[in-house]
Amino acid sequence: MSNGAATATAGCIAVPQATMAQLMQRIHSGAKIINVNTEAELANY
């Protein structure tokens, strides 16, 4: 996020914080969420 607005990422998705909070409440058990800060960190997954 940048200044509270979603911005493009390295082929992933970016959403505002409020939207992420809603998604976190709705995902099912066993779902995988990967949060990385740089494109290079994607190599860990």
C-alpha positions, -999 to 999 in steps of 0.1 A, spaced: 0 0 0 11 35 -6 -6 64 12 -35 41 21 -43 33 -15 -36 -1 -32 -8 -1 -57 5 -27 -82 29 -53 -70 51 -80 -86 22 -99 -102 4 -102 -69 -25 -82 -54 -25 -51 -32 -56 -41 -12 -63 -14 13 -59 -24 49 -97 -24 56 -102 -48 27 -74 -71 40 -91 -71 74 -124 -83 58 -106 -110 38 -88 -123 69 -122 -127 86 -136 -146 56 -109 -171 46 -113 -207 55 -91 -229 77 -60 -241 59 -58 -211 35 -23 -199 29 -14 -162 30 20 -151 19 31 -116 27 63 -104 13 79 -70 12 101 -74 -18 100 -94 -51 132 -112 -40 114 -126 -9 90 -146 -33 119 -170 -39 113 -183 -4 80 -198 -14 
